[in-house]
Amino acid sequence: MNAVLEIVINGLSEDAVKEAMRKGIKAAVKVKGVKKITAGNYGGTLGKYHLKLHEILGL
């Protein structure tokens, strides 16, 4: 693996953040060489929101 990226998304609403995440993930999976997409929770220390990737993607 050559790099690990951490992408932080801020938005005006939870729905706006979910949509940004959905679009970003759908774009990223088309990039050659992307091996894994995951999300950290950090025990809830980053705030009250916990967005689950499977739910955001409708899986």
C-alpha positions in Angstrom: 0.0 0.0 0.0 1.4 3.4 -0.9 -0.9 5.7 1.0 -3.8 5.9 3.5 -6.1 8.9 3.2 -8.3 10.3 5.9 -11.0 12.4 4.5 -13.1 14.6 6.8 -16.5 15.9 5.6 -18.2 18.8 7.3 -21.7 19.9 6.3 -24.6 22.0 7.1 -26.8 19.0 7.9 -26.6 15.3 8.5 -28.3 14.6 5.1 -25.7 16.8 3.3 -22.8 14.9 4.9 -24.4 11.5 4.0 -24.9 12.6 0.4 -21.3 13.8 0.2 -20.1 10.5 1.6 -22.3 8.5 -0.8 -21.0 10.4 -3.8 -17.4 10.3 -2.6 -17.4 6.5 -2.0 -19.1 5.8 -5.4 -16.4 7.9 -7.1 -13.5 6.3 -5.1 -14.4 2.7 -5.9 -13.9 3.5 -9.6 -10.3 4.6 -9.0 -7.7 1.9 -10.0 -5.7 0.8 -7.0 -8.2 1.6 -4.2 -8.1 -1.4 -1.9 -10.4 -0.6 1.0 -12.9 2.1 2.2 -13.6 2.1 5.9 -14.6 4.5 8.6 -13.4 5.1 12.1 -15.7 5.6 15.1 -13.1 6.6 17.8 -15.5 5.5 20.5 -17.9 8.3 19.7 -15.4 11.0 20.8 -15.8 13.0 17.6 -19.4 14.0 18.2 -22.9 12.8 18.6 -23.3 11.6 15.0 -22.4 8.0 14.0 -22.9 7.5 10.3 -22.7 3.9 9.1 -21.3 3.3 5.6 -23.6 0.4 4.8 -26.7 2.4 5.6 -25.4 5.4 3.7 -24.9 3.2 0.6 -28.2 1.4 1.1 -26.5 -2.0 1.6 
